[in-house]
Amino acid sequence: MGMNVQETMASPLVWHPQTAAEAWQLKQTYAADSIYISGGTLLRTHWESGIAAMPKHLIDLSAVRGLNEMRIGETGLLIGGQTSLQACRTNALLQRHFPLVSEATRTIAAPSVRHLATLGGNVASNIGDSIAALLAYDAEVLWYNGVTEQLAPLSEWLSAASDQGRSNERLLLSIQLPFESTEEEAARDTDDRTDSILKMKRFGAYHKIGRREAFTPSVVTAAIKGAISNNGNLEHIRIALGGGQTIPQRLEQLEMEIVGAAVDAKLLQHVYDRIPELYEPREDLFASAAYRKATAANVIVAELWKVARH
């Protein structure tokens, strides 16, 4: 573990732990005077704009072994927290199996910044533009609590952040995206629903709505993923919304209300009415809460309308 001492007293001390345990211990030692840092691109915008004060100690995670790898695990794709957004954007497995995440990383910042910014940093911020897409795939996060590694649904990680504030000290290690059953696996299934599974049409979309597509606070981030049967009923649906300083959320209540229903005018109206009731965005200088609600409702309804037309 090393330390770089900057020339001026106003500059922070930068620590380079080699293991998660070392990083954790540094955080316990310097507490509120320190922060974990990945690529640092988002944190830098906060410091430069005055949103947050630069801490006295930066705990750089880039040297922690194994956190910049992307590999296939037993049940899904494992993405190390230090994997750059550019690596996520260009990875063939991610593009094939999790295209919404690939698309989300494309819309974050400028290309040069994506080589530095990491997926873990985007998620650990609790408001990153990639999170809505990750939620649509039921992503899980692996984090270190000082004693052991723990795997938990991303939705639970975000819920804890919402309850405790964004100053939590959890050390994010990796993100896991579970693979879905393939049509070949479904064909071997003896379940009575095999025929309907094979005939389902899958759909998905990710949108970042902002004044510019990249490197600007998003007004709304929206991800929708699901499957529709050959008779026009929703067999599966995931809807996730975020944007700006809002901690992204799955609209699980709405999902339960519409799964199994026909995608028709009645359902579209129901979705349009319910999103403003369930989605709770934060208001800021860029957009009001009401505007974000209306925008989110329009985006999701438009995607469902496309599904109904084809």
C-alpha positions in Angstrom: 0.0 0.0 0.0 1.5 3.4 -1.0 0.8 7.0 -0.6 1.4 10.0 -2.9 1.9 13.2 -1.0 0.9 16.2 -3.2 3.0 19.4 -3.1 0.4 21.7 -1.6 -1.3 21.3 1.7 -4.7 21.9 0.0 -4.3 18.8 -2.1 -5.5 15.5 -0.8 -3.4 12.5 0.1 -3.9 9.7 -2.4 -3.7 6.1 -1.1 -3.2 3.1 -3.3 -4.4 0.0 -1.4 -3.7 -3.4 -3.0 -6.6 -5.3 -1.5 -10.2 -4.7 -0.5 -9.2 -5.2 3.2 -6.6 -2.5 2.9 -9.0 -0.1 1.3 -11.6 -0.8 3.9 -9.1 -0.2 6.7 -8.1 3.2 5.2 -11.7 4.2 5.1 -12.2 3.3 8.8 -9.1 5.2 9.7 -9.9 8.5 7.9 -13.7 8.1 7.9 -15.5 11.3 6.7 -12.1 12.8 5.7 -11.8 10.2 3.0 -13.5 8.8 0.0 -13.2 5.8 -2.3 -12.3 6.8 -5.8 -12.4 4.9 -9.1 -11.9 6.9 -12.3 -12.8 10.0 -10.3 -14.5 11.7 -13.3 -17.9 12.2 -11.6 -16.4 13.2 -8.2 -14.2 15.8 -9.9 -17.3 17.5 -11.4 -18.8 17.7 -7.9 -15.6 19.2 -6.5 -15.2 21.7 -9.3 -18.8 22.8 -9.2 -18.9 23.1 -5.4 -21.5 20.4 -4.9 -19.1 18.6 -2.6 -15.8 19.5 -0.8 -12.7 17.6 -1.8 -11.7 15.3 1.1 -8.3 15.2 2.7 -7.7 11.5 1.7 -8.5 9.8 -1.6 -8.6 6.0 -1.5 -7.7 5.0 -5.1 -9.2 1.5 -5.9 -7.5 1.1 -9.3 -4.7 -1.1 -7.8 -7.0 -3.5 -6.0 -6.5 -6.8 -7.7 -9.2 -8.3 -9.8 -11.5 -5.3 -10.0 -10.8 -4.5 -13.6 -11.9 -7.8 -15.0 -15.0 -8.9 -16.9 -15.7 -12.6 -16.9 -18.4 -15.2 -17.1 -19.4 -16.6 -13.7 -21.6 -19.6 -12.8 -24.9 -17.7 -13.3 -24.0 -14.5 -15.1 -21.5 -11.9 -16.3 -19.3 -10.5 -13.6 -18.0 -6.9 -14.2 -15.3 -5.7 -11.9 -16.0 -2.3 -10.3 -12.9 -0.8 -11.9 -13.9 -1.8 -15.5 -14.0 1.3 -17.6 -17.2 2.4 -19.3 -15.4 2.2 -22.6 -14.6 -1.5 -22.0 -18.2 -2.1 -21.1 -19.3 -0.3 -24.2 -17.2 -2.4 -26.5 -17.5 -5.8 -24.8 -19.1 -8.4 -27.2 -20.7 -10.4 -24.4 -22.3 -7.3 -22.9 -23.5 -6.1 -26.3 -25.1 -9.5 -27.0 -26.7 -10.4 -23.7 -27.2 -7.0 -22.0 -27.6 -4.4 -24.8 -29.3 -1.9 -22.6 -26.2 -1.6 -20.3 -24.0 -1.3 -23.4 -26.3 1.5 -24.7 -26.3 3.2 -21.3 -22.5 3.3 -21.1 -22.5 4.9 -24.6 -24.5 7.9 -23.4 -22.3 8.7 -20.4 -19.7 11.5 -20.8 -17.4 12.0 -23.8 -15.4 9.1 -25.3 -12.1 10.3 -23.7 -13.8 10.3 -20.3 -15.2 6.8 -20.7 -11.7 5.4 -20.9 -11.2 6.7 -17.3 -14.7 6.5 -15.8 -15.6 3.1 -14.3 -18.9 1.2 -14.1 -18.3 0.7 -10.3 -17.9 4.4 -9.8 -21.1 5.1 -11.8 -23.0 2.6 -9.6 -21.4 3.6 -6.3 -22.5 7.2 -6.9 -26.1 5.8 -6.5 -27.3 8.2 -9.2 -25.3 7.0 -12.2 -26.9 6.9 -15.7 -26.1 3.2 -16.1 -28.2 2.1 -13.0 -31.6 2.1 -14.7 -30.3 -0.3 -17.3 -28.7 -2.5 -14.7 -31.9 -2.6 -12.7 -33.8 -3.8 -15.8 -31.6 -6.9 -15.8 -32.0 -7.6 -12.0 -28.3 -6.9 -11.5 -26.6 -7.8 -8.2 -23.7 -6.1 -6.5 -20.8 -7.7 -4.7 -19.5 -5.6 -1.9 -17.0 -5.8 1.0 -18.2 -5.1 4.6 -14.8 -5.2 6.3 -15.0 -8.9 7.1 -16.4 -10.7 4.1 -17.9 -10.2 0.6 -21.6 -9.9 0.3 -23.9 -10.3 -2.8 -27.1 -8.4 -2.8 -29.6 -7.1 -5.4 -28.7 -3.7 -6.8 -32.2 -2.6 -5.8 -31.4 -3.3 -2.1 -28.0 -1.5 -2.3 -29.9 1.6 -3.7 -32.6 1.3 -1.1 -30.0 1.4 1.7 -28.4 4.5 0.0 -31.8 6.2 0.0 -32.3 5.4 3.7 -28.8 6.3 4.9 -27.8 9.0 2.5 -25.0 8.8 0.0 -22.2 9.0 2.5 -22.3 5.2 3.1 -19.0 3.5 3.4 -19.7 0.3 1.5 -16.9 -0.9 -0.8 -18.3 -2.0 -4.2 -16.3 -4.8 -5.8 -18.3 -5.9 -8.8 -21.6 -6.1 -10.6 -23.2 -9.3 -11.6 -25.7 -9.6 -14.5 -27.6 -12.9 -14.5 -28.0 -14.7 -17.9 -31.5 -15.4 -19.1 -32.5 -18.9 -20.2 -31.9 -19.3 -24.0 -34.5 -20.6 -26.4 -32.5 -23.8 -26.7 -32.8 -24.3 -22.9 -36.5 -23.5 -23.1 -36.9 -26.1 -25.8 -35.5 -28.8 -23.5 -37.9 -27.8 -20.8 -40.8 -30.2 -20.2 -42.9 -27.5 -18.6 -46.4 -26.9 -20.1 -45.4 -23.3 -20.9 -42.6 -24.3 -23.3 -44.6 -23.4 -26.4 -45.5 -20.0 -25.1 -41.9 -19.3 -24.0 -40.7 -20.1 -27.5 -43.2 -17.8 -29.1 -42.6 -14.8 -26.8 -41.3 -11.6 -28.4 -38.6 -10.0 -26.3 -38.2 -6.2 -26.3 -36.1 -3.6 -24.5 -34.9 0.0 -24.7 -32.8 2.5 -22.8 -33.2 6.2 -23.0 -31.2 9.1 -21.5 -33.1 12.3 -21.8 -31.0 15.4 -21.3 -30.1 18.8 -22.7 -27.1 17.0 -24.3 -26.7 13.3 -24.7 -23.4 13.0 -22.8 -21.6 14.7 -19.9 -24.6 16.6 -18.7 -27.0 15.9 -15.9 -29.7 13.7 -17.3 -33.3 14.8 -16.9 -34.6 11.2 -17.0 -32.9 7.8 -17.5 -35.4 5.1 -18.4 -35.0 1.4 -19.1 -37.7 -1.0 -20.1 -37.3 -4.8 -20.8 -39.9 -7.5 -21.2 -41.6 -10.1 -23.3 -44.9 -10.3 -25.0 -46.8 -13.4 -25.9 -48.1 -14.2 -29.4 -51.6 -13.2 -28.2 -50.4 -9.7 -27.2 -50.1 -10.1 -23.4 -47.2 -9.1 -21.3 -45.4 -12.2 -20.0 -42.6 -10.3 -18.3 -41.8 -6.6 -17.7 -39.1 -4.5 -16.0 -39.3 -0.7 -15.7 -36.6 1.4 -14.1 -36.3 5.1 -13.9 -33.7 7.6 -12.7 -32.1 10.8 -13.8 -30.4 13.9 -12.3 -29.8 13.5 -8.6 -32.6 10.9 -8.3 -31.6 7.5 -7.0 -33.0 5.1 -9.7 -35.8 2.8 -8.9 -37.7 -0.2 -10.3 -41.4 0.4 -10.6 -42.2 -3.0 -9.2 -45.8 -2.1 -8.2 -46.6 -1.0 -11.8 -44.9 -4.1 -13.1 -47.2 -6.3 -11.0 -50.2 -4.4 -12.1 -49.7 -4.9 -15.8 -48.0 -8.2 -16.2 -50.3 -10.7 -17.9 -52.4 -7.9 -19.4 -52.9 -7.1 -23.1 -50.9 -4.2 -24.4 -53.8 -2.0 -25.5 -55.0 1.5 -25.1 -56.3 0.8 -21.7 -53.0 -0.5 -20.5 -51.1 2.4 -22.0 -53.3 4.9 -20.3 -52.9 3.1 -17.0 -49.1 3.2 -17.3 -49.2 6.9 -18.2 -51.3 7.7 -15.1 -49.4 5.5 -12.7 -45.8 6.5 -13.5 -46.2 10.0 -12.0 -47.6 8.5 -8.9 -44.8 5.9 -8.4 -41.8 7.7 -9.8 -40.3 10.1 -7.3 -37.6 12.3 -9.0 -35.7 15.0 -7.3 -36.2 18.6 -8.5 -33.2 20.7 -9.5 -32.2 23.6 -11.6 -32.4 21.5 -14.8 -35.9 20.3 -14.5 -38.9 20.2 -12.1 -40.2 17.0 -10.6 -43.4 17.4 -12.6 -41.5 17.7 -15.9 -39.4 14.6 -15.1 -42.5 12.6 -14.3 -44.2 13.6 -17.5 -41.1 12.8 -19.5 -40.7 9.4 -17.9 -44.3 8.5 -18.6 -44.1 9.5 -22.2 -40.9 7.5 -22.8 -42.2 4.3 -21.3 -45.6 4.5 -22.9 -44.0 5.2 -26.3 -41.9 2.0 -26.0 -45.0 -0.1 -25.0 -46.9 1.4 -27.9 -44.1 0.3 -30.3 -44.4 -3.2 -28.9 -48.2 -3.2 -29.4 -47.8 -2.1 -33.1 -45.4 -4.9 -34.1 
